[in-house]
Amino acid sequence: MAQEFSRVYPSKLILFGEHTVLYGSDLVCMPYGDKYIKIVEAPNENYKALQEFHQYLLKHPKLSHRFDFEGVTAFYQSFSLSSNIPIGYGLGSSGALTALYYDLFFEKSAALIDKKEDLAEIECFFHGKSSGIDPLVSYLNTSLHVRGQEINPISFELPFALTLFDSGIARKGQQAISCFESYSQIDRLKNDRLLRVYIPRLNEVIIKMIQGEIDWEKIDWLSRFQYYNFGFLVPKEVKSVWQDGWKSQEFMKLCGAGNGGFYLILKTLDRHLGV
């Protein structure tokens, strides 16, 4: 039985396309294996804390008939979950948990797009709504390129190094998403700067990155655009570090929804991914 439950479920990083995927941009995300949920042989430690989640799944009109609650009960008699993914930091803690439950306790859909919708319905318990992308990255343990309704697993070498900057502020992703949605209704941002200027340049960066190339002038531009236009998602504790990065050629951007949690710093390939 231990062998059956041997895999881990990684967190994720959205490299490009956070928020703007809702307005038609591409999105690229990847598993981040340093932070994960794993299964340990220790009975019942997580079971009570997840009772409301289980009730949600048992009553869900689309999922309940495919949810193996008896399997959950048997699982927690011998096993527990151990996670080092910080909650509220943009790494997809709920996505990893969703992926684990889908993997172990659900009858699966065949098509990738249907798997994504299943995972979205499960993760809605934690956020009110979900695209399904975060748990899909964790479930597949592979990078994804999203373009409209197309979801393509991809393999590529990053043409830059990444550092995670810890703002020290936990946040709720749904609050940040709501802030962005409200702000983007301003015509000048939604119809001009966002759709006509930002998204085309963002998509160019994504395609080049998948091909193993990077345009640092565009990365600089994207970093500055986010700072000046999405500044409501950048706490004051982060702003000075963000500005300093323009001088040192270490470009900060959002990591997930923003408004706290981790932020990404992109730089030349002379350092490893770290925290």
C-alpha positions as CSV (number, residue, x, y, z in Angstrom):
1,M,0.0,0.0,0.0
2,A,2.9,2.4,0.7
3,Q,4.1,1.9,-2.8
4,E,0.7,2.9,-4.2
5,F,0.9,6.2,-2.4
6,S,4.6,7.0,-3.1
7,R,4.4,10.0,-5.4
8,V,4.5,13.7,-4.3
9,Y,2.4,16.6,-5.6
10,P,4.4,19.7,-6.4
11,S,3.5,23.3,-6.1
12,K,3.5,25.5,-9.2
13,L,4.9,28.7,-10.5
14,I,3.1,30.9,-13.0
15,L,5.9,32.3,-15.1
16,F,3.8,34.6,-17.3
17,G,0.1,35.3,-17.9
18,E,-1.2,35.7,-14.3
19,H,-4.5,37.6,-14.3
20,T,-4.3,38.5,-18.0
21,V,-5.1,34.9,-19.1
22,L,-8.7,36.0,-18.2
23,Y,-8.4,38.6,-20.9
24,G,-7.0,36.4,-23.7
25,S,-3.3,36.3,-23.1
26,D,-1.2,33.1,-23.1
27,L,-0.1,31.6,-19.9
28,V,2.9,29.5,-19.0
29,C,3.2,27.7,-15.6
30,M,5.6,25.0,-14.3
31,P,5.8,22.6,-11.3
32,Y,8.0,23.8,-8.5
33,G,9.4,20.6,-6.9
34,D,11.0,22.2,-3.9
35,K,7.6,22.7,-2.3
36,Y,5.1,19.8,-2.4
37,I,2.6,17.7,-0.6
38,K,3.6,14.1,0.2
39,I,2.0,11.1,1.9
40,V,3.5,9.8,5.1
41,E,2.7,6.6,7.1
42,A,0.9,8.2,10.1
43,P,-2.8,7.7,10.7
44,N,-5.5,10.3,10.8
45,E,-3.7,13.6,11.5
46,N,-5.3,15.4,8.6
47,Y,-8.7,13.8,8.5
48,K,-10.7,16.1,10.8
49,A,-9.3,19.3,9.3
50,L,-10.6,18.2,5.9
51,Q,-14.2,17.2,6.9
52,E,-15.8,20.3,5.3
53,F,-13.9,19.6,2.1
54,H,-15.2,16.0,2.1
55,Q,-18.7,17.2,2.6
56,Y,-18.4,19.6,-0.3
57,L,-17.3,16.7,-2.5
58,L,-20.0,14.3,-1.3
59,K,-22.7,16.9,-2.1
60,H,-21.2,18.2,-5.4
61,P,-23.7,17.6,-8.2
62,K,-21.0,16.9,-10.8
63,L,-18.5,15.0,-8.7
64,S,-20.1,13.1,-5.9
65,H,-20.8,10.0,-7.9
66,R,-17.2,9.8,-8.9
67,F,-15.7,10.5,-5.4
68,D,-14.5,7.4,-3.5
69,F,-15.2,8.6,0.1
70,E,-14.7,5.0,1.4
71,G,-11.2,5.2,-0.1
72,V,-10.6,8.4,1.8
73,T,-11.7,6.9,5.0
74,A,-9.4,3.8,4.5
75,F,-6.5,6.0,3.5
76,Y,-6.5,8.1,6.7
77,Q,-6.5,5.0,8.8
78,S,-2.9,4.4,7.8
79,F,-1.7,7.6,6.1
80,S,-1.5,11.4,6.5
81,L,-0.5,14.4,4.4
82,S,2.7,16.4,4.9
83,S,3.2,19.7,3.1
84,N,5.9,22.3,2.9
85,I,3.9,24.6,0.6
86,P,3.2,27.9,2.4
87,I,-0.5,28.8,2.3
88,G,-1.3,32.2,0.8
89,Y,2.0,32.7,-1.1
90,G,1.0,32.0,-4.7
91,L,2.5,28.5,-5.1
92,G,-0.7,26.6,-5.3
93,S,-1.1,24.9,-2.0
94,S,-4.8,24.2,-2.7
95,G,-3.9,23.1,-6.2
96,A,-1.5,20.4,-4.9
97,L,-4.1,19.1,-2.5
98,T,-6.7,19.0,-5.2
99,A,-4.4,17.1,-7.5
100,L,-3.7,14.6,-4.8
101,Y,-7.4,14.0,-4.1
102,Y,-8.2,13.7,-7.8
103,D,-5.3,11.3,-8.3
104,L,-6.2,9.0,-5.4
105,F,-10.0,9.2,-4.9
106,F,-11.8,10.1,-8.1
107,E,-12.8,8.3,-11.3
108,K,-10.9,10.3,-13.9
109,S,-12.1,12.0,-17.1
110,A,-10.3,10.9,-20.3
111,A,-9.6,14.2,-22.1
112,L,-7.1,16.8,-20.7
113,I,-9.6,19.6,-20.9
114,D,-12.1,17.5,-18.9
115,K,-9.5,16.8,-16.3
116,K,-8.9,20.5,-16.0
117,E,-12.6,21.1,-15.5
118,D,-12.8,18.3,-12.9
119,L,-9.9,19.8,-11.0
120,A,-11.4,23.3,-11.2
121,E,-14.7,22.1,-9.6
122,I,-12.7,20.4,-6.8
123,E,-10.5,23.5,-6.1
124,C,-13.5,25.8,-6.1
125,F,-14.0,24.7,-2.5
126,F,-11.0,26.7,-1.5
127,H,-11.3,29.8,-3.7
128,G,-14.9,30.2,-4.8
129,K,-13.7,29.7,-8.4
130,S,-10.8,28.1,-10.1
131,S,-9.4,27.8,-13.7
132,G,-8.1,24.3,-12.9
133,I,-4.7,25.1,-14.2
134,D,-2.8,25.1,-10.8
135,P,-4.0,21.6,-9.8
136,L,-3.5,20.3,-13.4
137,V,0.2,21.3,-13.2
138,S,0.5,19.4,-9.9
139,Y,-1.5,16.4,-11.2
140,L,0.5,16.1,-14.4
141,N,3.8,17.3,-12.8
142,T,4.7,19.1,-16.0
143,S,4.8,22.6,-17.5
144,L,1.8,23.9,-19.4
145,H,1.3,26.4,-22.1
146,V,-2.3,27.8,-22.2
147,R,-3.7,29.6,-25.2
148,G,-7.4,30.1,-25.2
149,Q,-9.0,26.7,-24.8
150,E,-5.8,25.0,-25.8
151,I,-3.7,23.4,-23.0
152,N,-0.4,21.9,-24.1
153,P,2.1,20.1,-21.8
154,I,5.5,21.4,-22.8
155,S,9.1,20.8,-22.0
156,F,11.7,23.6,-22.2
157,E,14.8,25.0,-20.6
158,L,14.4,28.3,-18.9
159,P,16.5,31.0,-20.6
160,F,16.8,32.8,-17.3
161,A,17.3,32.1,-13.6
162,L,14.5,32.5,-11.1
163,T,14.5,33.7,-7.5
164,L,11.5,33.7,-5.2
165,F,11.3,36.9,-3.1
166,D,9.3,36.4,0.1
167,S,7.2,39.4,0.9
168,G,6.4,38.0,4.3
169,I,2.7,38.7,3.8
170,A,0.2,35.9,3.3
171,R,-2.8,36.8,1.2
172,K,-6.0,35.3,-0.2
173,G,-5.7,34.8,-3.9
174,Q,-9.4,35.5,-4.5
175,Q,-9.1,39.0,-3.0
176,A,-6.3,39.8,-5.4
177,I,-8.2,38.5,-8.3
178,S,-11.2,40.6,-7.4
179,C,-9.0,43.7,-7.1
180,F,-7.6,43.1,-10.6
181,E,-11.0,42.5,-12.1
182,S,-12.4,45.7,-10.6
183,Y,-9.4,47.7,-11.7
184,S,-9.3,46.3,-15.2
185,Q,-12.8,47.6,-15.9
186,I,-11.3,51.0,-16.3
187,D,-11.7,51.5,-20.1
188,R,-8.2,53.0,-20.5
189,L,-6.5,50.0,-19.0
190,K,-8.8,47.2,-20.3
191,N,-9.2,48.5,-23.9
192,D,-5.9,50.1,-24.5
193,R,-2.9,49.4,-22.3
194,L,-3.9,45.9,-21.3
195,L,-5.4,44.4,-24.5
196,R,-3.5,46.4,-27.1
197,V,-0.1,46.9,-25.6
198,Y,0.6,44.6,-22.6
199,I,-0.8,41.3,-23.8
200,P,0.8,41.3,-27.3
201,R,4.2,41.9,-25.7
202,L,3.6,39.4,-23.0
203,N,2.7,36.7,-25.7
204,E,5.9,37.5,-27.6
205,V,7.9,36.9,-24.4
206,I,6.1,33.6,-23.8
207,I,6.7,32.2,-27.3
208,K,10.4,33.2,-27.2
209,M,10.8,31.7,-23.8
210,I,9.4,28.4,-24.9
211,Q,11.9,28.5,-27.7
212,G,14.7,29.0,-25.3
213,E,15.2,32.8,-26.0
214,I,14.7,35.9,-23.9
215,D,14.4,39.6,-24.7
216,W,15.6,41.4,-21.7
217,E,14.3,44.8,-22.9
218,K,10.8,43.3,-23.0
219,I,11.2,41.7,-19.6
220,D,12.3,45.1,-18.3
221,W,9.2,46.7,-19.9
222,L,6.8,44.0,-18.5
223,S,8.3,44.5,-15.0
224,R,7.8,48.2,-15.2
225,F,4.3,47.9,-16.6
226,Q,3.2,45.6,-13.8
227,Y,4.7,47.9,-11.2
228,Y,3.0,51.1,-12.5
229,N,-0.3,49.6,-13.6
230,F,-0.8,46.7,-11.2
231,G,0.8,48.5,-8.2
232,F,-2.2,47.7,-6.1
233,L,-1.0,44.1,-6.1
234,V,2.5,45.2,-4.8
235,P,2.8,45.8,-1.0
236,K,4.9,48.7,0.0
237,E,7.4,46.3,1.6
238,V,8.1,45.0,-1.9
239,K,8.2,48.2,-4.0
240,S,11.7,49.3,-3.1
241,V,13.1,45.9,-3.9
242,W,11.2,45.9,-7.2
243,Q,12.7,49.3,-8.2
244,D,16.2,48.3,-7.2
245,G,15.9,45.4,-9.5
246,W,15.7,47.6,-12.6
247,K,19.2,49.0,-11.7
248,S,20.8,45.5,-11.1
249,Q,19.0,43.9,-14.0
250,E,17.1,41.5,-11.7
251,F,13.5,42.0,-12.9
252,M,10.6,41.4,-10.4
253,K,7.1,40.4,-11.5
254,L,4.0,38.9,-9.9
255,C,4.0,35.3,-8.8
256,G,0.4,34.3,-9.1
257,A,-2.2,36.7,-7.9
258,G,0.1,39.1,-6.1
259,N,-0.9,41.3,-3.1
260,G,1.5,39.4,-0.9
261,G,3.1,36.0,-0.9
262,F,6.1,35.3,-3.2
263,Y,7.2,37.5,-6.1
264,L,9.4,36.3,-9.0
265,I,12.8,37.8,-9.8
266,L,14.1,37.0,-13.3
267,K,17.8,37.4,-14.0
268,T,20.6,36.0,-16.1
269,L,21.6,32.3,-15.9
270,D,24.3,32.7,-13.3
271,R,22.3,31.6,-10.2
272,H,20.0,28.7,-9.3
273,L,16.3,28.9,-8.4
274,G,16.1,29.6,-4.7
275,V,14.3,31.3,-1.8
